[in-house]
Amino acid sequence: MVTTTSAFDAALSRLTIDLGAIRQNYRRLRKELGGVPCAGVVKADGYGLGADYVATVLYEEGCRTFFVATFDEAVALRQILPDGVIACLNGVLPNTEAAFVEHDITPVINAFDQIERWRTHCARTGRKLPAMLHVDTGMNRLGLDAREVDRVLEGPSVLSGIDWQYLLSHLAAADEPENPMSAAQLKRFNRIRARLPVTMKASLANSSGVFLGPEFHHDLGRPGIALYGGRPSAGRDNPMVCPIRIEGRILQIRTVEPGWTVGYGGSWRASRETRIATVAAGYADGYLRTLSSVGRVAIGGRLCNVVGRVSMDMITVDVTDVSPFVASPGGMVEVLGPAVTPDAMADTAGTIGYELLTSLGSRYVRHYVDSTA
Ligand SMILES: *Cc1c(COP(=O)(O)O)cnc(C)c1O
């Protein structure tokens, strides 16, 4: 829910999204790319942060190519983007060709039969319609496989009649800079491109790929997670800015004696007299239950442990070492944000920042700000 400031002030739990941080991240990626243009990947509702808001600021920053996963996402995005390319990563299914044209959506062609489908539609409409060609170089998920690529390389007729925008492939392990897989995929990608019967611009780099060096940049960067503050490279400093802050309100504070337990299953036991703050954010809000007794939140700039199991609507936090003036009923706690980043939380929870962001609950009162405005 997006709402007014007063409802935001009264909310039990709230999510602030700083579009200025997304602008900064886009500029940072552009800088890394040198003069190469930078697309924006806004699938899954802009990784949970709101594709309409994200795409609007990216457009203002000069972004003119956007990637989404599904056709429905593409149509929704077209409502708010006057121009620019919207590419649909999931490909073109039978009998959807006319709808792609109607909404000015560019299909990413992932298989040989999709090339024929799109070529047939071009012939039927008498227009050379835009498309991108996705070849697989090691991910083995989407894209033409090696056998299909060979068929494409057999002759120019296969690709004729289509306005090819980009050749794409997707890196499988770019977030691990030492992993040799990226170099192997780059080699395969460049070889395929050189042998294509038509010339095409190319795009290989996701967020992590942008930071692997200029040989991965080709003609278009294609970052997603880095726009949203995610760490591009494991084990390295994160140059991106965290655009989100989730705060939960302290509903109650109680003192428990040594030996008492807190929460379902009595899984956490106090070893000292402990002040427990009950905070309004639970697994229904995307606060993962695997963070039970291992998660941390920030109160007044201090990190405090989540103790006991995460409930549907609440977590319980040890605030013994925080001043009662700072941790008091009605006060707000930073559950996720610059002090406890999605990557840090994901590492603790055994998942990745991508999953955390796309699992944010719908119960937060959302508030968009722009720190650069
Ligand atoms: C999701 C996706 C991206 C963006 O990846 P990030 O790791 O979020 O930067 C780029 N290309 C394709 C094909 C994707 O599916």
Ligand as a Chemical Component Dictionary entry (heavy atoms), coordinates in Angstrom:
data_LIG
# 
_chem_comp.id                   LIG 
_chem_comp.type                 NON-POLYMER 
_chem_comp.pdbx_formal_charge   0 
_chem_comp.three_letter_code    LIG 
# 
loop_
_chem_comp_atom.comp_id 
_chem_comp_atom.atom_id 
_chem_comp_atom.alt_atom_id 
_chem_comp_atom.type_symbol 
_chem_comp_atom.charge 
_chem_comp_atom.model_Cartn_x 
_chem_comp_atom.model_Cartn_y 
_chem_comp_atom.model_Cartn_z 
_chem_comp_atom.pdbx_ordinal 
LIG C1 C1 C 0 17.333 -11.276 -14.120 1  
LIG C2 C2 C 0 18.181 -11.166 -15.313 2  
LIG C3 C3 C 0 19.157 -10.155 -15.404 3  
LIG C4 C4 C 0 19.533 -9.273  -14.237 4  
LIG O1 O1 O 0 20.341 -10.022 -13.359 5  
LIG P1 P1 P 0 20.942 -9.403  -12.010 6  
LIG O2 O2 O 0 21.764 -10.490 -11.446 7  
LIG O3 O3 O 0 19.772 -9.072  -11.133 8  
LIG O4 O4 O 0 21.701 -8.197  -12.379 9  
LIG C5 C5 C 0 19.837 -10.020 -16.610 10 
LIG N1 N1 N 0 19.591 -10.856 -17.652 11 
LIG C6 C6 C 0 18.674 -11.842 -17.586 12 
LIG C7 C7 C 0 18.472 -12.730 -18.756 13 
LIG C8 C8 C 0 17.955 -12.050 -16.411 14 
LIG O5 O5 O 0 17.080 -13.055 -16.337 15 
# 
loop_
_chem_comp_bond.comp_id 
_chem_comp_bond.atom_id_1 
_chem_comp_bond.atom_id_2 
_chem_comp_bond.value_order 
_chem_comp_bond.pdbx_ordinal 
LIG C1 C2 SING 1  
LIG C2 C3 SING 2  
LIG C2 C8 DOUB 3  
LIG C3 C4 SING 4  
LIG C3 C5 DOUB 5  
LIG C4 O1 SING 6  
LIG O1 P1 SING 7  
LIG P1 O2 DOUB 8  
LIG P1 O3 SING 9  
LIG P1 O4 SING 10 
LIG C5 N1 SING 11 
LIG N1 C6 DOUB 12 
LIG C6 C7 SING 13 
LIG C6 C8 SING 14 
LIG C8 O5 SING 15 
# 
